[in-house]
Amino acid sequence: MSFYRERATALRAQAVPHINCAQAVAASFAAEAGVKEEDVMRLAAGFGGGMKRGAACGALTGAIMVLGLFGLGDPETIGTLHGRFREKTAGNLDCADLLKRAGSLGVEKKPYCDGLVLLAVDLAEEILREKGRLPSDRTEAKE
């Protein structure tokens, strides 16, 4: 398991304070991006639960934030992320649709969302490595 996956898993396991999907994804890369984790937590606070409205998945928006922190906010890169995320989620990008899918699969919300967080972390890490923004051989983040 990569450092970023481990970090996201630990953040999502934390009961108090609750760490939403966007926060868990974005904060997992904060140190490597040279940003304070607490700043990322504040920035991503309103993006969990599909921006608190069931809209764009918080895990996905967290991954978009990560790419932006590494200077990869261009339409092509974001489109690549969207496409890869859709491939793994039966075409769904919105929180409400993803949670409906979880229900139809008989999976509870928390474990399903935790899986989406790990998916988003994996995709962000994959794209960052492909674009040369993370070393391909590094398994631990900066301290």
C-alpha positions in Angstrom: 0.0 0.0 0.0 1.4 3.4 -0.9 2.0 6.1 1.7 -0.8 8.1 0.2 -3.3 5.2 0.6 -2.1 4.6 4.1 -2.5 8.3 5.0 -6.0 8.4 3.5 -7.0 5.3 5.3 -5.8 6.7 8.6 -7.7 10.0 8.1 -10.9 8.2 7.2 -10.6 6.0 10.3 -10.5 9.1 12.5 -13.8 9.5 14.2 -13.4 13.0 15.7 -13.2 15.3 13.9 -14.9 13.7 10.9 -12.6 13.9 7.9 -14.7 14.0 4.7 -13.8 12.3 1.4 -12.3 15.4 -0.2 -10.2 16.2 2.9 -8.9 12.7 3.1 -7.7 12.6 -0.5 -6.3 16.1 -0.6 -4.6 16.0 2.8 -2.9 12.7 1.9 -0.7 14.6 -0.6 -0.3 17.9 1.3 3.3 17.4 2.6 4.5 16.3 -0.8 2.9 19.3 -2.4 4.5 21.6 0.1 1.2 22.7 1.7 0.2 22.5 5.3 -2.3 19.8 6.0 -4.5 22.0 8.2 -4.8 24.5 5.2 -5.9 21.7 2.9 -8.4 20.5 5.5 -10.0 23.9 5.7 -10.0 24.3 1.9 -11.6 20.9 1.3 -14.1 21.1 4.2 -17.1 22.1 2.0 -16.5 19.5 -0.7 -17.5 16.3 1.2 -20.9 14.8 0.5 -20.9 16.1 -3.0 -20.3 19.7 -1.9 -22.9 19.0 0.9 -25.5 18.6 -1.9 -25.0 15.2 -3.5 -23.2 16.8 -6.4 -19.6 16.0 -7.6 -18.1 13.2 -5.4 -15.9 14.6 -2.7 -13.2 12.0 -3.3 -13.1 13.1 -7.0 -12.9 16.8 -6.1 -10.2 16.0 -3.6 -8.2 14.4 -6.4 -8.7 17.4 -8.6 -7.4 19.6 -5.8 -4.3 17.3 -5.6 -3.6 17.6 -9.3 -4.0 21.4 -9.0 -1.5 21.5 -6.1 1.0 19.9 -8.4 0.3 22.3 -11.3 -1.9 19.9 -13.2 -5.2 21.7 -13.5 -5.4 21.6 -17.2 -8.5 20.3 -19.0 -6.7 17.2 -20.5 -5.3 16.0 -17.1 -8.6 16.6 -15.3 -10.4 14.8 -18.2 -8.1 11.9 -17.7 -9.0 11.7 -14.1 -12.7 12.0 -14.8 -12.5 9.2 -17.4 -10.5 6.8 -15.1 -12.9 7.5 -12.2 -15.9 6.9 -14.4 -14.5 3.6 -15.6 -14.4 2.3 -12.0 -17.8 3.8 -10.9 -20.1 2.7 -13.7 -20.0 6.1 -15.2 -21.0 8.0 -12.0 -19.3 11.2 -10.8 -22.0 12.6 -8.5 -22.2 11.6 -4.8 -25.9 11.0 -4.9 -25.6 8.6 -7.8 -22.7 6.8 -6.3 -24.6 6.4 -3.0 -27.6 5.0 -4.9 -25.3 2.5 -6.5 -23.9 1.5 -3.1 -27.4 0.9 -1.9 -28.2 -1.2 -4.9 -25.0 -3.3 -4.3 -26.0 -3.6 -0.6 -22.9 -1.8 0.6 -23.1 0.7 3.5 -22.2 4.3 2.9 -19.0 4.6 5.0 -17.1 1.5 3.5 -18.3 2.5 0.0 -17.1 6.1 0.4 -13.8 4.8 1.9 -13.3 2.8 -1.3 -13.9 5.8 -3.4 -11.4 7.8 -1.4 -8.8 5.0 -2.1 -9.7 5.0 -5.7 -9.3 8.8 -6.0 -5.9 8.6 -4.1 -4.7 5.8 -6.5 -5.8 7.7 -9.6 -4.2 11.0 -8.4 -1.0 9.2 -7.5 -1.0 7.3 -10.9 -1.4 10.6 -12.9 1.2 12.4 -10.8 3.7 9.7 -11.5 2.8 9.5 -15.2 3.3 13.3 -15.4 6.6 13.1 -13.5 5.4 15.1 -10.5 6.1 12.2 -8.1 9.1 10.0 -8.4 8.1 6.6 -9.8 10.2 4.8 -7.2 9.2 6.7 -4.1 6.9 4.9 -1.8 6.9 7.4 1.1 6.0 11.1 1.1 8.2 14.0 2.3 8.2 14.7 6.0 
